[in-house]
Amino acid sequence: MASDSHHPLLYVALTKLRPTQVTVGKAEVAAKRAAWKKIGRKKRAELLQTHCFPGVLGPKQRVYIVDHHHLGLALMEEAVKSVPVVVQRDFSWLEQDVFWRTMEFNRWAHPYDQHGHRVDYTVIPGSLGEMVDDPFRTLATRVRVAGGYAKDAMPYSEFLWADFYRRQLKLPAGKISAKVMQEALLLAHSHATAYLPGWTGTIE
C-alpha cells in the first residue's frame, strides 16, 4: 500500500485516464478546443503545467481523474498525448466496488447519467472519449459564466444546477437559445434556486 503523505506527479496518456463521471457538456468541450486552437505552443505548454489534473490511483494502478473532465476530453480530441496528474490518494489496493463507494463518499465520483438518474458504478465510462453529452450541464456552466451564480468549491455543484434546469426548462435538440438562457438567468436569481451552491440571491 502506497503512502498518502505526499502527492506524486505523474504524466499520464489522456487515452489511459479514467473519468469519475458519466457526462460532460459537449458544447463546453468544443469551446475549450476552440480556445486551445487559438493559443501558441508556448501558451499551450504553460496551460498544461498550470492545469495539473487531480487524480486517484485505483485498482490495477489505473489513474482516475476527479476534475478537469471537460479539459481532458478537449485536449484528447486535439491530439495532446499526455497531461500531468497529481495523485491525491492511492486506493489501488481496494476491490473495485469498495473503491467506487470510497470515491463517492469522498465526493470524487458522480454516478449519474445525462437524465440526472443515478446509475450503477459499472456505467461510468472507462475512458474520457466515452462520456456522454448532457446539454443541461452546458447550460449550467453558461449561466455561471454569465453571472447567474458564483463558482463553488463543492464538487459537482454544476451538476446540481443542471438537474434543477432539467426539471424547469426544455432544450429542443439540446440547443440553448437566447430565450432559454434569459429564462435560466432569471431562475438563477429566484428563490427557487436558493438551495443550490453558489446562489447569490434574488434580483429585485
Sequence and secondary structure as in RCSB ss.txt:
>XXXX:A:sequence
MASDSHHPLLYVALTKLRPTQVTVGKAEVAAKRAAWKKIGRKKRAELLQTHCFPGVLGPKQRVYIVDHHHLGLAL
MEEAVKSVPVVVQRDFSWLEQDVFWRTMEFNRWAHPYDQHGHRVDYTVIPGSLGEMVDDPFRTLATRVRVAGGYA
KDAMPYSEFLWADFYRRQLKLPAGKISAKVMQEALLLAHSHATAYLPGWTGTIE
>XXXX:A:secstr
    SS  EEEEETTT B SBSEE HHHHHHHHHHHHHS HHHHHHHHHH  EEEEE GGG EEESS HHHHHHH
HHTT  EEEEEEEEE TTS HHHHHHHHHHTT  B B TTS B  GGGS SSGGG EE HHHHHHHHHHHTTSS 
  SSTTHHHHHHHHHHHH   GGG   HHHHHHHHHHHTSGGGTTSTT      
